[in-house]
Amino acid sequence: MTDQIQRDDLEPIIPAPRQDEPQFYEPRGEQVAVEVGQDTGRPVDPPRQHVGTFADVTSRYSGPRKPIVPASLRSQAGRHAMAQWAVTFAGYTLAYHVTRSPKYLAKAAIFAPWGAVRLSGKAIGWTFDMEGFGIRQDAATRKNVGDYLALSKQRDRRVGGRLWAAVPGFLLLVVLAGLLVLVAPWWGQALASAVLMPVLAYVGRPLDAPILDRVFTADRFIRLTATLTRQAILACNIKGIKDPKDIKFIHDIALAGPGHEALVLLPPGVLATDVIDERERLASGFRLPKTQVWPSTVPAEHPGVLSIWIAHKPVSSMKAPPWPLLEDGGFDYFADKFVYGHDERMRPVYYSLAEKNSLFGGIPGSGKTLAARVVLLAAVLDPLVVPLTFDLKGSGDLDCFEPLCPTGLYGSGADEGTKAAAMAALEWLLTECDERAPLVRKYAAQGMNTANKVNRRMAEHDARLRPLVPFFDEIQELITDPKHGKRAKFLLTSIVKRGRALGIHLILASQRIDKESIPKGISSNIALRTCLAVTSHVEVNLVLGTGAYAAGARPTEFEPGDSTGPKDSGWGYHAGDGPIRPRRSSYVDNPAAAQVVKRALEMRHGEQPVEVPRIALRNLLADVRQVWFEGEDAIWSELIVPRLQQLDADAYGDLTVEVFGAWMARAGVQTESLNRRIDSSSTKRATRAGVKLAALEDRIAEKTAETITSTDLAEVED
């Protein structure tokens, strides 16, 4: 079968043929038959011609160069880690041997005489050529007179020459020994003994009896080599890797912090994540614990480049550096980054708060509450920040923040009262979003900011724009609650979307990770996400985002446990400010956290920066409906206020008719002039401000519809 191709169609895309090429098309108007499957084109990759230009010669030297200063010394963390290791090693080794010095002295005293005898014997044997005795004896046994005479003459020449060196040397030693014993001071004798005894003891000791004890009982460090790395990768049984020669290295294996790093170029078609998935086999290939082997992808490189970092010892057993803000230092919410913790190489990792929100997810024991608490501890070191904390499991990990939280904006417990208070706080936060937006526009128009976002100048100028950092631990208790769930989803979604530009940084933590507990409408709008130890890839993608597990995030390999022990508590993968990488939060225990909060309170001169009226934490419309008597279609405000005061004296104790009208208007119900009888027994009528039942119920219905609609939309997104 042939395909008929018109030259008119080919001319725009086919160049004119060269004279040395066959012509596969004819002049205009003619037809040409091309056999299907026949190779009719020029080679796609023509033979490379050598060009001796300057660019061609220098191109091979234009790639990455080896650093003059090793990577381990280019960062403060690397230098600190190396210096700390050297000092610790030297100090411990010295202390160990000093405590055993009497034992070493006794061994030296026993082995030194044997060493003197051995040295004397070797000196006599060398002087009289005893090493040739066996050969001469063999010649005599064979009765080979010629060989024996030749060997004897050689022996006589050697002994004669060596005696000229041995006799003076022996006499010199005798003189020195006499001077040392009879003339030298005591410190000279001690110095000579300190030098000679170890040497003689080393010579005289049995081969299996070392003088010094071994300090470390662990296996000796095995140097990371290209051969060992190739063997470990082959042990993973990855499809596409058969020959060790297919595994190449981008640059030499080098020291990187408290470990060594190998940048591996895998064969075409093999991904770095293929090796990461086989981390246990990789560690087995290296013959090392899994927490000592850290494979990862390489940012800004193609997916076939793998980084393998081998720690000097398991990372979980390394002593983590203390949190820099533990004892002193401050923080600027709008401009600063604070040290959150460290990565697997003990390098500090940083965290910022402005215009973002935070999400922490992990199973019980993963350390998510303490990891998130580090963020809030840093935040409160800015005197402008106002914290809100609700611990919905009631463990007490957030109790230290109570002195800093405004009245009504702190809660701890899994009871209904704490949940109701948390819901009231969310309602207040949404009201704050409504009230802050006009203020931001106003001050931005006055030149306080080029963007319509809260900055430090605005917050210092107007206390109503101070940064708010609400922390809701175990937020799934609200989201999945039958009574509060729908409204909680609506409030959280709105606050996450609107609050970040208005100076509100929401911190959420959950140990239950599924689409019901962490709806996509909430998690997808949170910038900073940390996934600690979880059980499967599903939870990883729910917290970090779709595709995070495929990109190499493996918090499934972390083992929950006590953060002070060898477990992986506090370890997690972080997304939102660069590549997804593992990091561990700094460990701050409860007493230390209380000291940080005490310092933050001193920065505020012992006062809470914001006083929130309790009325703001109440559902005013629901309370008014609750105190409404049956049969009343409208009530004056002066009658509603006493009923509200009786309902909650703390919240409504100072409420006046005028303030009640303003709060009702903010809630969406305008008070109206009502002409009614003064009381049921009187015929006199009066006109005063009040509320109509129909308007109240219509507004309550509208808010309910808004909640349901927003929740339905979020579920559709899921």
C-alpha positions in Angstrom: 0.0 0.0 0.0 1.3 3.5 -0.8 0.4 6.9 0.5 0.0 9.6 -2.2 1.6 12.9 -1.0 1.2 16.2 -2.9 4.4 18.3 -3.1 2.2 21.4 -2.5 1.6 20.1 1.0 5.3 19.3 1.6 6.9 22.4 0.2 6.3 24.6 3.3 7.9 22.2 5.7 10.5 20.2 3.6 13.7 22.0 2.7 15.3 21.8 -0.7 17.5 18.6 -1.0 21.2 18.8 -1.1 23.0 17.6 -4.2 24.4 14.6 -2.3 21.0 13.4 -1.1 18.4 11.4 -3.1 15.3 13.4 -4.0 12.1 11.9 -2.6 9.7 14.4 -4.2 9.2 15.6 -7.7 8.6 19.1 -9.1 5.4 20.9 -8.5 2.2 19.2 -9.7 3.8 15.7 -9.8 2.9 13.0 -7.4 5.4 10.8 -5.5 4.7 7.3 -4.0 6.4 6.7 -0.6 6.5 3.2 0.7 5.0 3.0 4.2 7.7 2.0 6.7 10.6 2.8 4.3 13.4 4.9 5.9 13.4 8.0 3.6 14.7 10.7 5.9 18.0 12.0 7.0 19.4 10.8 10.4 17.8 12.7 13.3 21.2 12.9 15.0 23.8 13.5 12.4 27.5 12.5 13.1 29.0 15.0 15.6 31.8 17.0 14.0 34.6 18.1 16.3 34.9 21.8 16.6 38.0 23.2 18.2 36.5 26.5 19.1 37.1 28.3 22.4 33.6 27.5 23.6 33.9 23.8 22.7 37.2 23.5 24.6 36.0 25.4 27.7 32.4 23.9 27.9 33.7 20.8 29.7 34.9 23.1 32.5 31.8 25.2 32.8 29.9 22.8 35.0 29.6 22.9 38.8 32.9 23.1 40.6 34.1 21.5 43.8 33.9 24.0 46.7 37.1 25.4 48.0 35.6 25.3 51.5 33.9 22.0 52.4 30.2 22.1 52.7 30.3 21.1 56.3 32.3 24.3 57.1 30.3 26.8 55.0 27.4 27.1 57.4 27.3 28.0 61.1 25.4 24.9 61.9 28.0 22.7 60.2 30.9 24.4 61.9 29.1 24.2 65.2 28.3 20.5 64.8 31.9 19.6 63.9 33.3 21.7 66.8 30.8 20.3 69.2 31.6 16.7 68.2 35.4 17.3 68.4 35.1 18.8 71.9 32.7 16.2 73.2 34.8 13.3 71.8 38.1 14.7 73.1 36.6 15.5 76.6 34.9 12.1 77.0 37.9 10.2 75.8 40.3 12.1 78.1 38.0 11.6 81.1 37.6 7.9 80.4 41.3 7.3 80.2 42.2 9.4 83.2 39.8 7.4 85.5 41.6 4.2 84.3 45.2 5.5 84.6 46.0 3.4 87.7 45.1 0.3 85.7 47.2 1.4 82.8 50.2 2.2 85.1 50.0 -1.3 86.5 49.9 -2.9 83.1 52.9 -0.7 82.0 54.9 -1.8 85.0 54.3 -5.4 84.2 54.9 -5.2 80.5 57.9 -2.8 80.5 60.5 -5.3 81.7 59.4 -7.8 79.1 59.7 -5.0 76.5 63.3 -4.3 77.7 64.2 -8.0 77.4 62.6 -8.1 73.9 64.5 -5.0 72.7 67.8 -6.4 74.1 67.3 -9.7 72.4 66.5 -8.0 69.1 69.6 -5.8 69.4 71.9 -8.8 70.2 70.3 -10.8 67.3 70.8 -7.9 64.9 74.4 -7.4 66.0 75.4 -11.1 65.5 73.2 -11.6 62.4 71.0 -14.1 64.0 68.4 -13.7 61.2 70.7 -15.7 58.9 71.3 -18.5 61.3 68.6 -20.7 59.8 70.0 -20.4 56.3 73.6 -21.2 57.4 72.3 -24.2 59.4 70.4 -25.5 56.4 73.6 -25.3 54.3 75.5 -27.2 57.0 72.8 -29.9 57.2 73.0 -30.4 53.5 76.8 -30.5 53.7 77.1 -27.9 51.0 80.5 -26.5 51.9 80.5 -23.8 49.3 77.2 -22.3 50.4 78.2 -22.5 54.0 81.5 -20.8 53.5 79.9 -18.0 51.5 77.3 -17.4 54.1 79.8 -17.5 56.9 82.0 -14.9 55.2 78.9 -12.7 54.7 78.0 -13.2 58.4 81.5 -12.2 59.5 81.4 -9.1 57.4 78.0 -8.1 58.8 78.9 -8.7 62.4 82.2 -6.9 62.1 80.4 -3.8 60.7 77.5 -3.9 63.1 79.8 -4.2 66.1 81.2 -0.8 65.3 77.7 0.6 65.8 76.5 -1.7 68.6 79.4 -1.3 71.0 79.4 2.5 71.1 75.6 2.5 71.2 75.7 0.1 74.2 78.3 2.3 76.0 76.3 5.4 75.3 73.2 3.8 76.8 75.2 2.7 79.9 76.5 6.3 80.4 73.0 7.8 79.9 71.5 5.4 82.3 74.2 6.2 84.9 73.6 9.9 84.5 69.8 9.5 84.7 70.1 7.5 88.0 72.9 9.3 89.7 72.9 12.9 88.4 69.5 13.8 86.8 66.9 15.5 89.1 63.7 13.7 90.0 61.6 15.4 87.4 64.0 14.3 84.7 63.8 10.8 85.9 60.0 11.0 85.9 59.9 12.4 82.4 62.2 9.7 81.1 60.1 7.0 82.8 56.9 8.6 81.3 58.5 8.3 77.9 60.3 4.9 78.2 57.7 2.9 80.1 54.9 3.2 77.5 57.3 2.3 74.7 58.7 -0.7 76.6 55.3 -1.7 77.7 53.9 -1.6 74.1 56.8 -3.8 72.9 56.5 -6.2 75.8 52.7 -6.6 75.8 51.0 -9.7 74.5 49.4 -9.3 71.1 45.9 -9.8 72.5 46.3 -7.6 75.6 46.2 -3.9 74.7 47.2 -1.5 77.4 44.4 1.1 76.8 40.8 0.1 77.0 38.5 0.8 74.1 36.3 3.9 74.8 33.4 3.1 72.4 31.9 -0.3 72.1 29.9 0.5 68.9 31.1 -0.7 65.5 33.7 1.5 63.9 32.6 4.0 61.4 32.4 2.6 57.9 33.5 5.2 55.3 30.9 5.9 52.7 32.2 5.0 49.3 30.9 4.8 45.8 31.1 1.0 45.8 29.2 0.8 49.0 26.5 3.2 47.7 26.1 1.2 44.5 25.8 -2.0 46.5 23.1 -0.5 48.7 21.1 0.8 45.8 21.3 -2.6 44.0 20.0 -4.2 47.2 16.7 -2.3 46.7 15.9 -4.5 43.7 14.7 -1.5 41.7 13.5 -2.3 38.2 15.8 -0.7 35.7 19.0 -1.0 37.8 21.0 -4.1 37.0 24.5 -3.0 36.4 26.5 -1.0 39.1 28.1 1.0 36.3 24.6 2.5 35.5 24.7 4.3 38.8 26.8 7.4 38.5 27.6 10.3 40.8 27.2 14.0 40.2 30.2 14.9 42.4 32.4 13.2 45.0 30.9 11.9 48.2 31.5 14.7 50.8 31.1 15.5 54.4 27.8 17.4 55.1 27.2 18.3 58.7 27.3 15.3 61.0 27.3 12.8 58.1 28.2 12.3 54.4 26.1 12.9 51.3 26.2 11.2 48.0 24.4 12.8 45.0 23.5 9.9 42.7 22.5 10.0 39.1 20.1 7.0 38.5 19.7 5.3 35.2 17.2 6.7 32.7 13.6 5.9 33.7 14.4 5.3 37.4 13.1 7.9 39.8 14.6 9.0 43.1 11.2 8.2 44.7 11.7 4.5 43.7 14.7 4.3 46.0 13.0 6.3 48.7 10.2 3.8 48.8 12.7 1.1 49.6 14.4 2.9 52.4 14.5 -0.2 54.6 16.3 -2.2 51.9 18.6 0.7 51.3 19.5 0.9 55.0 20.1 -2.9 54.9 22.4 -2.5 52.0 24.5 0.0 54.0 24.2 -2.2 57.1 23.0 0.8 59.1 19.9 1.6 61.1 17.1 3.2 59.1 17.2 6.4 61.1 20.8 6.8 59.9 20.0 6.6 56.2 18.1 9.6 54.6 17.3 9.3 50.9 15.6 12.3 49.3 14.9 14.1 46.1 17.0 17.1 45.1 15.3 20.4 44.5 15.8 22.0 41.1 17.1 18.7 39.7 15.3 16.2 37.4 13.5 13.3 39.1 16.4 10.9 38.5 18.8 12.6 40.9 18.9 11.1 44.4 20.5 12.5 47.5 21.6 9.9 50.1 22.7 11.4 53.4 24.3 9.0 55.9 24.5 10.3 59.4 27.4 9.4 61.7 24.9 7.9 64.1 21.1 7.5 64.2 19.5 11.0 64.0 17.0 10.1 66.8 19.9 9.6 69.2 21.6 12.9 68.3 21.2 15.6 70.9 19.0 18.3 69.3 20.2 21.9 69.7 18.2 24.0 72.2 15.5 26.4 71.0 17.2 29.8 70.5 14.3 31.7 71.9 14.1 29.6 75.1 15.8 32.1 77.4 16.0 35.4 75.6 15.2 37.2 72.4 12.1 38.6 70.8 10.1 38.2 67.6 8.5 40.4 65.0 5.3 38.9 63.7 5.3 40.8 60.5 9.0 40.7 59.5 10.9 38.0 61.3 11.4 34.3 60.8 12.1 32.2 63.9 14.0 28.9 64.4 11.3 26.2 64.4 13.6 23.3 64.8 16.2 21.4 62.8 16.4 19.1 59.8 18.0 15.6 59.7 21.5 17.3 59.3 21.0 19.4 62.4 20.7 22.6 60.4 18.2 25.1 61.7 14.9 25.4 59.9 12.8 28.6 60.0 9.1 29.5 60.3 7.2 32.7 59.4 3.7 33.8 60.4 2.5 36.9 58.5 -0.2 36.3 55.9 -0.3 32.6 56.5 -2.1 29.8 58.5 -0.8 26.6 60.0 -2.0 23.0 60.0 -0.4 20.1 62.0 -1.6 16.6 61.6 -0.3 13.3 63.1 -1.4 10.3 65.1 -1.3 10.3 68.9 2.2 10.4 70.2 3.6 12.0 67.1 4.2 15.3 68.9 1.9 17.6 66.9 0.7 19.6 70.0 4.2 20.4 71.2 5.3 21.1 67.6 2.5 23.5 67.1 3.1 25.0 70.5 6.6 26.1 69.5 4.9 28.3 66.8 2.6 30.0 69.3 5.5 30.4 71.8 7.4 32.3 69.2 4.4 34.4 68.3 3.7 35.6 71.8 7.3 37.0 72.0 5.9 39.8 69.9 4.1 42.1 72.4 1.5 43.0 69.8 0.3 39.4 69.3 -2.9 38.3 71.0 -3.1 34.5 71.5 -6.3 32.5 71.7 -6.0 28.8 72.7 -8.6 26.0 72.9 -7.3 22.6 73.9 -10.2 20.4 73.0 -8.6 17.2 74.5 -7.9 18.9 77.9 -4.4 17.5 78.3 -3.1 20.8 79.8 -0.4 21.3 77.2 -1.7 24.8 76.5 -2.4 25.9 80.1 0.7 28.1 80.1 -1.0 30.5 77.7 -4.0 31.3 79.9 -2.5 34.5 81.4 -2.0 35.9 77.9 -5.4 35.0 76.5 -8.2 37.6 76.7 -11.1 36.6 79.0 -13.3 34.1 77.2 -10.7 33.2 74.6 -9.1 30.3 76.4 -10.5 26.8 77.0 -9.3 23.4 77.9 -11.4 20.2 77.9 -13.5 17.9 75.8 -16.8 18.9 77.5 -19.7 20.8 75.8 -18.9 24.0 77.6 -15.4 24.2 76.1 -16.8 23.4 72.6 -19.4 26.1 73.0 -16.7 28.6 74.1 -14.5 27.6 71.1 -17.5 28.1 68.7 -18.1 31.6 70.3 -14.4 32.4 69.7 -14.8 31.4 66.0 -17.8 33.6 65.7 -15.9 36.5 67.2 -13.0 35.9 64.8 -15.3 36.0 61.9 -16.7 39.3 63.3 -13.1 40.5 63.5 -12.7 39.8 59.8 -15.8 41.9 59.1 -14.5 44.8 61.3 -10.9 44.8 60.3 -11.4 45.0 56.5 -12.7 48.6 56.5 -10.0 49.6 58.9 -7.3 48.2 56.6 -8.7 49.9 53.6 -8.8 53.2 55.5 -5.2 53.1 56.7 -3.9 51.8 53.4 -5.6 54.8 51.7 -3.7 57.0 54.2 -0.4 55.5 53.0 0.4 53.1 55.9 0.7 50.2 53.5 0.9 49.9 49.7 -1.3 46.7 49.9 -4.6 46.2 51.7 -3.0 44.1 54.4 -2.3 44.6 58.0 1.3 45.6 58.8 3.2 46.6 61.9 2.6 50.3 61.4 -1.2 49.7 61.3 -1.1 47.4 64.4 0.9 49.9 66.4 -1.4 52.7 65.4 -4.7 51.0 66.1 -5.0 48.3 68.7 -8.0 46.8 66.9 -5.6 45.5 64.2 -3.2 43.7 66.5 -2.2 40.3 65.2 -4.4 37.4 66.5 -3.0 33.9 66.7 -5.8 31.4 67.6 -4.7 27.8 68.3 -7.3 25.1 68.2 -5.9 21.7 69.3 -7.9 18.6 68.2 -10.0 20.7 65.9 -11.7 17.6 64.6 -13.8 17.6 67.9 -15.6 20.7 66.5 -15.7 19.8 62.8 -17.2 16.4 63.4 -19.5 17.4 66.3 -23.2 16.8 65.3 -24.3 20.1 66.9 -21.5 22.4 65.9 -19.9 20.7 62.9 -21.7 22.6 60.0 -21.2 26.0 61.5 -17.6 25.2 62.5 -16.7 24.3 58.9 -18.2 27.5 57.6 -16.5 29.6 60.2 -13.1 28.0 59.8 -13.2 28.2 56.0 -14.1 31.8 56.1 -11.4 32.7 58.6 -8.7 30.8 56.8 -9.5 32.6 53.5 -10.0 36.1 54.9 -8.0 36.3 58.1 -4.5 35.9 56.8 -4.4 39.4 55.2 -6.1 40.9 58.2 -3.5 39.9 60.8 -5.1 36.6 61.9 -2.9 33.4 61.8 -5.0 30.4 62.5 -3.2 27.3 63.9 -5.1 24.0 63.7 -3.9 20.6 65.0 -5.7 17.2 64.5 -4.9 13.6 65.3 -7.8 12.4 63.1 -6.9 12.9 59.5 -9.7 12.3 56.9 -11.8 14.4 54.6 -14.5 14.7 57.3 -12.1 15.9 60.0 -10.0 18.1 57.8 -12.2 19.2 54.9 -10.4 20.2 51.7 -12.0 23.7 51.8 -9.9 24.3 55.0 -6.7 22.4 54.3 -6.2 23.6 50.7 -6.3 27.2 51.9 -3.7 26.8 54.6 -0.2 27.7 53.5 2.0 26.0 56.2 1.3 22.3 56.6 3.2 19.8 58.7 2.5 16.1 58.7 4.0 14.2 61.5 3.9 10.4 62.0 0.9 8.9 60.2 -0.1 5.4 59.1 -0.6 5.7 55.3 -0.1 7.8 52.2 -3.7 8.9 52.3 -3.1 11.0 55.4 0.1 12.4 53.9 -1.7 13.8 50.9 -4.6 15.1 53.0 -2.3 17.2 55.1 0.5 18.1 52.7 -1.5 18.2 49.5 -2.2 15.8 46.6 1.0 14.3 45.3 3.1 14.9 48.4 3.7 11.2 49.0 4.6 10.6 45.4 7.1 13.5 45.6 9.0 11.7 48.4 7.3 12.8 51.7 7.4 9.8 54.0 6.2 10.7 57.5 4.8 7.1 57.5 8.3 6.0 58.5 8.4 8.0 61.7 7.8 6.1 64.9 5.7 7.9 67.5 7.1 8.1 71.1 8.5 10.3 73.8 10.3 13.4 72.4 13.0 13.0 75.0 13.7 9.4 74.0 15.0 7.7 70.9 11.7 7.8 69.1 10.6 10.2 66.3 8.3 12.4 68.2 8.3 15.9 66.7 9.6 14.7 63.3 7.4 15.6 60.3 7.5 16.7 56.7 6.7 20.4 56.1 5.2 22.0 53.0 4.4 25.6 52.2 7.7 27.5 52.1 9.9 25.6 49.7 10.4 21.9 48.9 8.7 19.4 51.1 11.4 18.3 53.5 11.7 16.5 56.9 12.2 18.6 60.0 11.9 18.2 63.7 10.5 20.8 66.0 12.5 22.1 68.9 11.6 20.4 72.2 10.2 22.8 74.8 8.8 21.1 77.9 6.0 22.5 80.0 8.2 24.3 82.6 10.3 25.9 79.9 7.1 26.9 78.0 5.8 28.6 81.1 9.0 30.6 81.4 8.7 31.8 77.8 5.1 32.9 78.5 6.2 34.6 81.7 8.8 36.5 79.6 6.1 37.4 77.1 3.8 38.7 79.8 6.6 40.9 81.1 7.0 42.4 77.6 3.3 43.4 78.0 3.9 44.8 81.4 1.8 42.1 83.0 -1.4 43.1 81.1 -3.4 41.4 78.3 -3.2 43.6 75.2 -6.9 43.2 74.3 -10.0 43.0 76.4 -12.8 41.2 74.5 -16.3 41.8 75.9 -18.1 38.6 76.9 -21.0 39.8 74.8 -18.9 39.3 71.7 -18.5 35.7 72.6 -22.2 35.1 72.9 -24.7 34.3 70.1 -26.8 37.4 70.7 -29.6 36.4 68.3 -30.0 33.0 69.9 -30.0 34.5 73.4 -32.7 37.1 72.5 -34.8 34.3 71.0 -34.3 32.2 74.2 -35.6 35.0 76.5 -38.6 35.7 74.2 -41.9 34.8 75.8 -44.6 32.9 73.9 -47.3 35.1 72.4 -45.1 38.2 72.0 -44.8 39.5 68.5 -42.6 42.5 69.4 -40.7 43.6 72.6 -39.2 46.9 73.6 -35.4 46.8 74.1 -35.7 48.0 77.7 -37.6 44.8 78.5 -35.2 42.5 76.6 -32.1 43.9 78.4 -33.1 42.8 81.9 -34.0 39.3 80.6 -30.5 39.0 79.0 -28.8 40.2 82.2 -30.7 37.5 84.1 -29.6 34.9 81.5 -25.8 35.8 81.7 -24.9 38.5 84.2 -21.2 38.4 83.2 -21.8 39.0 79.6 -24.8 41.3 79.8 -24.4 42.9 83.2 -23.4 46.3 81.8 -25.7 46.2 78.8 -27.7 49.3 78.1 -30.6 49.9 75.6 -28.3 51.9 73.3 -25.6 49.3 73.3 -28.1 46.6 72.8 -29.4 48.4 69.7 -25.8 48.7 68.3 -25.1 45.0 68.9 -28.4 43.9 67.3 -27.6 46.1 64.3 -24.2 44.4 63.9 -25.9 41.0 64.1 -28.2 42.0 61.2 -31.4 43.0 63.1 -32.3 46.7 63.3 -34.3 47.9 66.3 -37.5 49.7 65.4 -39.9 52.2 67.0 -42.7 50.2 68.5 -46.0 51.8 69.7 -47.4 49.5 72.4 -49.2 49.5 75.6 -47.1 50.1 78.7 -48.5 46.9 80.3 -51.4 44.6 79.9 -53.4 46.3 82.6 -53.0 49.8 81.2 -54.6 51.5 78.2 -51.7 54.0 77.9 -49.5 53.5 74.9 -45.9 54.6 74.2 -43.4 54.5 71.4 -40.0 53.1 72.2 -37.2 51.2 70.4 -37.6 47.4 70.2 -37.4 44.2 68.2 -40.0 42.4 66.1 -40.2 38.6 66.3 -40.5 38.2 62.6 -37.3 40.2 61.9 -35.4 38.2 64.5 -36.5 34.8 63.2 -35.9 35.8 59.6 -32.3 36.7 60.4 -31.7 33.5 62.4 -33.0 31.5 59.4 -30.7 33.5 57.0 -27.7 32.7 59.1 -28.6 29.0 59.2 -29.1 29.0 55.4 -25.7 30.6 55.0 -24.1 27.9 57.1 -25.7 25.0 55.3 -25.0 26.5 51.9 -21.3 27.1 52.7 -20.9 23.6 54.1 -22.6 22.0 51.0 -20.2 23.9 48.8 -17.2 22.7 50.8 -18.5 19.1 50.5 -18.9 19.5 46.8 -15.2 20.6 46.6 -14.2 17.5 48.5 
